[in-house]
Amino acid sequence: MKQRILNAVIGRLSLRPPQAESLSRLTRSLEKIEKTKLYKCSEA
């Protein structure tokens, strides 16, 4: 998720800092998983 989209979601949902940080961490984790899947697919 691009930072611009993440900021829009945080603003739209009126997330407090702890919830915004959790969403940011979730986003980073999902991006890492996606990159790992793409890397494994390219190896095959």
N, CA, C and O atoms as CSV, one atom per row, in Angstrom:
chain,resi,resn,atom,element,x,y,z
A,1,MET,N,N,0.868,-1.167,0.000
A,1,MET,CA,C,0.000,0.000,0.000
A,1,MET,C,C,0.908,1.222,0.000
A,1,MET,O,O,1.828,1.336,0.810
A,2,LYS,N,N,0.634,2.109,-0.905
A,2,LYS,CA,C,1.446,3.317,-0.984
A,2,LYS,C,C,1.150,4.219,0.219
A,2,LYS,O,O,0.058,4.188,0.787
A,3,GLN,N,N,2.136,5.007,0.583
A,3,GLN,CA,C,2.016,5.895,1.743
A,3,GLN,C,C,0.832,6.846,1.606
A,3,GLN,O,O,0.154,7.141,2.590
A,4,ARG,N,N,0.584,7.323,0.402
A,4,ARG,CA,C,-0.524,8.246,0.164
A,4,ARG,C,C,-1.862,7.580,0.504
A,4,ARG,O,O,-2.733,8.192,1.124
A,5,ILE,N,N,-2.008,6.329,0.092
A,5,ILE,CA,C,-3.245,5.593,0.373
A,5,ILE,C,C,-3.363,5.309,1.863
A,5,ILE,O,O,-4.437,5.457,2.446
A,6,LEU,N,N,-2.258,4.902,2.477
A,6,LEU,CA,C,-2.250,4.632,3.908
A,6,LEU,C,C,-2.669,5.871,4.692
A,6,LEU,O,O,-3.478,5.776,5.615
A,7,ASN,N,N,-2.129,7.025,4.335
A,7,ASN,CA,C,-2.494,8.272,5.017
A,7,ASN,C,C,-3.971,8.599,4.822
A,7,ASN,O,O,-4.627,9.088,5.741
A,8,ALA,N,N,-4.491,8.333,3.633
A,8,ALA,CA,C,-5.910,8.586,3.372
A,8,ALA,C,C,-6.792,7.688,4.235
A,8,ALA,O,O,-7.803,8.139,4.773
A,9,VAL,N,N,-6.416,6.435,4.365
A,9,VAL,CA,C,-7.190,5.495,5.195
A,9,VAL,C,C,-7.147,5.924,6.655
A,9,VAL,O,O,-8.175,5.950,7.331
A,10,ILE,N,N,-5.963,6.257,7.133
A,10,ILE,CA,C,-5.813,6.695,8.531
A,10,ILE,C,C,-6.667,7.930,8.792
A,10,ILE,O,O,-7.353,8.011,9.811
A,11,GLY,N,N,-6.625,8.885,7.878
A,11,GLY,CA,C,-7.408,10.108,8.035
A,11,GLY,C,C,-8.903,9.850,7.948
A,11,GLY,O,O,-9.681,10.389,8.736
A,12,ARG,N,N,-9.299,9.031,6.996
A,12,ARG,CA,C,-10.725,8.747,6.794
A,12,ARG,C,C,-11.325,8.022,7.994
A,12,ARG,O,O,-12.466,8.282,8.375
A,13,LEU,N,N,-10.564,7.123,8.581
A,13,LEU,CA,C,-11.051,6.368,9.731
A,13,LEU,C,C,-10.835,7.111,11.049
A,13,LEU,O,O,-11.277,6.648,12.100
A,14,SER,N,N,-10.163,8.252,10.998
A,14,SER,CA,C,-9.848,9.048,12.197
A,14,SER,C,C,-9.158,8.190,13.259
A,14,SER,O,O,-9.547,8.179,14.427
A,15,LEU,N,N,-8.130,7.477,12.819
A,15,LEU,CA,C,-7.414,6.592,13.735
A,15,LEU,C,C,-6.536,7.388,14.687
A,15,LEU,O,O,-5.909,8.376,14.306
A,16,ARG,N,N,-6.508,6.945,15.908
A,16,ARG,CA,C,-5.600,7.529,16.889
A,16,ARG,C,C,-4.208,6.972,16.622
A,16,ARG,O,O,-4.065,5.972,15.919
A,17,PRO,N,N,-3.173,7.615,17.180
A,17,PRO,CA,C,-1.800,7.176,16.894
A,17,PRO,C,C,-1.531,5.683,17.119
A,17,PRO,O,O,-0.876,5.072,16.275
A,18,PRO,N,N,-2.000,5.064,18.209
A,18,PRO,CA,C,-1.705,3.626,18.358
A,18,PRO,C,C,-2.327,2.775,17.242
A,18,PRO,O,O,-1.701,1.833,16.756
A,19,GLN,N,N,-3.551,3.106,16.842
A,19,GLN,CA,C,-4.203,2.345,15.785
A,19,GLN,C,C,-3.543,2.627,14.426
A,19,GLN,O,O,-3.407,1.727,13.598
A,20,ALA,N,N,-3.143,3.864,14.213
A,20,ALA,CA,C,-2.459,4.215,12.964
A,20,ALA,C,C,-1.131,3.465,12.858
A,20,ALA,O,O,-0.764,2.993,11.782
A,21,GLU,N,N,-0.418,3.358,13.970
A,21,GLU,CA,C,0.849,2.622,13.980
A,21,GLU,C,C,0.615,1.141,13.707
A,21,GLU,O,O,1.386,0.515,12.980
A,22,SER,N,N,-0.425,0.587,14.275
A,22,SER,CA,C,-0.753,-0.820,14.021
A,22,SER,C,C,-1.063,-1.046,12.545
A,22,SER,O,O,-0.623,-2.038,11.963
A,23,LEU,N,N,-1.810,-0.141,11.945
A,23,LEU,CA,C,-2.127,-0.254,10.528
A,23,LEU,C,C,-0.860,-0.143,9.686
A,23,LEU,O,O,-0.711,-0.861,8.697
A,24,SER,N,N,0.035,0.733,10.060
A,24,SER,CA,C,1.302,0.883,9.338
A,24,SER,C,C,2.132,-0.393,9.427
A,24,SER,O,O,2.715,-0.831,8.435
A,25,ARG,N,N,2.184,-0.982,10.612
A,25,ARG,CA,C,2.928,-2.235,10.784
A,25,ARG,C,C,2.311,-3.363,9.962
A,25,ARG,O,O,3.022,-4.144,9.330
A,26,LEU,N,N,0.996,-3.438,9.975
A,26,LEU,CA,C,0.306,-4.453,9.182
A,26,LEU,C,C,0.621,-4.275,7.698
A,26,LEU,O,O,0.877,-5.247,6.988
A,27,THR,N,N,0.599,-3.045,7.246
A,27,THR,CA,C,0.888,-2.748,5.843
A,27,THR,C,C,2.296,-3.186,5.477
A,27,THR,O,O,2.504,-3.818,4.441
A,28,ARG,N,N,3.267,-2.852,6.327
A,28,ARG,CA,C,4.660,-3.255,6.060
A,28,ARG,C,C,4.794,-4.772,6.027
A,28,ARG,O,O,5.510,-5.310,5.182
A,29,SER,N,N,4.118,-5.465,6.931
A,29,SER,CA,C,4.176,-6.928,6.963
A,29,SER,C,C,3.591,-7.529,5.697
A,29,SER,O,O,4.161,-8.456,5.120
A,30,LEU,N,N,2.460,-7.005,5.268
A,30,LEU,CA,C,1.832,-7.513,4.052
A,30,LEU,C,C,2.697,-7.264,2.830
A,30,LEU,O,O,2.757,-8.099,1.928
A,31,GLU,N,N,3.369,-6.117,2.796
A,31,GLU,CA,C,4.262,-5.818,1.680
A,31,GLU,C,C,5.438,-6.785,1.655
A,31,GLU,O,O,5.853,-7.220,0.582
A,32,LYS,N,N,5.978,-7.127,2.817
A,32,LYS,CA,C,7.082,-8.089,2.884
A,32,LYS,C,C,6.632,-9.456,2.394
A,32,LYS,O,O,7.357,-10.128,1.662
A,33,ILE,N,N,5.439,-9.866,2.797
A,33,ILE,CA,C,4.910,-11.154,2.355
A,33,ILE,C,C,4.740,-11.154,0.838
A,33,ILE,O,O,5.098,-12.125,0.171
A,34,GLU,N,N,4.202,-10.084,0.301
A,34,GLU,CA,C,3.990,-9.983,-1.145
A,34,GLU,C,C,5.317,-10.039,-1.895
A,34,GLU,O,O,5.417,-10.707,-2.924
A,35,LYS,N,N,6.334,-9.345,-1.391
A,35,LYS,CA,C,7.648,-9.370,-2.038
A,35,LYS,C,C,8.241,-10.775,-1.991
A,35,LYS,O,O,8.874,-11.215,-2.951
A,36,THR,N,N,8.041,-11.477,-0.887
A,36,THR,CA,C,8.545,-12.842,-0.758
A,36,THR,C,C,7.859,-13.748,-1.758
A,36,THR,O,O,8.513,-14.582,-2.386
A,37,LYS,N,N,6.560,-13.601,-1.918
A,37,LYS,CA,C,5.824,-14.417,-2.897
A,37,LYS,C,C,6.315,-14.139,-4.306
A,37,LYS,O,O,6.497,-15.064,-5.097
A,38,LEU,N,N,6.532,-12.862,-4.628
A,38,LEU,CA,C,7.012,-12.519,-5.959
A,38,LEU,C,C,8.403,-13.078,-6.201
A,38,LEU,O,O,8.712,-13.533,-7.302
A,39,TYR,N,N,9.246,-13.045,-5.166
A,39,TYR,CA,C,10.606,-13.557,-5.299
A,39,TYR,C,C,10.578,-15.067,-5.547
A,39,TYR,O,O,11.298,-15.576,-6.406
A,40,LYS,N,N,9.740,-15.777,-4.785
A,40,LYS,CA,C,9.653,-17.230,-4.945
A,40,LYS,C,C,9.097,-17.604,-6.304
A,40,LYS,O,O,9.529,-18.594,-6.893
A,41,CYS,N,N,8.143,-16.830,-6.817
A,41,CYS,CA,C,7.580,-17.101,-8.136
A,41,CYS,C,C,8.627,-16.909,-9.230
A,41,CYS,O,O,8.632,-17.639,-10.221
A,42,SER,N,N,9.503,-15.940,-9.057
A,42,SER,CA,C,10.508,-15.673,-10.073
A,42,SER,C,C,11.597,-16.738,-10.075
A,42,SER,O,O,12.279,-16.921,-11.084
A,43,GLU,N,N,11.769,-17.442,-8.957
A,43,GLU,CA,C,12.760,-18.505,-8.882
A,43,GLU,C,C,12.301,-19.751,-9.637
A,43,GLU,O,O,13.119,-20.490,-10.185
A,44,ALA,N,N,11.010,-19.973,-9.661
A,44,ALA,CA,C,10.459,-21.208,-10.253
A,44,ALA,C,C,10.618,-21.249,-11.760
A,44,ALA,O,O,10.207,-22.218,-12.398
